[in-house]
Amino acid sequence: GVETVPAALRSRHHIDKMPVRGLLKCRLLFGIKIAAMNVRKLVKYMTGLDSCTLNTVNA
């Protein structure tokens, strides 16, 4: 559970090898990568809700 987020950042978003220099740019890019993870989770959640509502309406 706890190790999932750092592992996903390392494998999917390549957080260890960011192509920027400087503290501010690194923080900005890191924030963008975290936002991308959150948007992906939200989209996955919303599509799951759509399939649930379609199943209950058609039943």
N, C-alpha and C positions, 0 to 999 in steps of 0.2 A: 503494500500500500504506500508506504512513505517513500520508498526508493523508486517508485514508478516514474515520478515526475523528473528527477534528475537523469534517469536512464533514458527517458524519451527525449529529453533535451539533448543529450549527448548523441544518441543514435539518429534521431530524425532531423534535428535542427543543427547539428554539428557545432555545439556551443563551445567546445574546446578550441576550435580553430576559426575564430571569427576574423574576417578579412578587414578589420578596422584597427586604427591606432588611436589611443587616447581614452581617458576615463569616460568622458561625456558620450563619445560615440559608442563605446562599448555598452554603456548603460542604456542608451537609446536602442541599439540593436537588440540587446537582451530583452528589453521591454516589448519590442515588436514581436520577438519570438514567443514570449509568454502570451501576448495577445492572440497570436495565431493559434496557439494551443487551445486557448479558451474559446475562440470562435469555432474551431473544429469540434470541440466538445459540445458547444451549443447547437451547432447544426446537426450533429449526430442525435442529440436529445430531441430536437424539434422534429426530425424525420421519424424518430421512434414514436412520438406522440401522434403524428399523422396516421401511422399504420395502426395504432391502437384505436383511434377514433373511427377509422374506416371499418375495422373489424366489429366494433360494437354497433355501428349503424347498420351494417349489412346483416347482422345476426338476427 
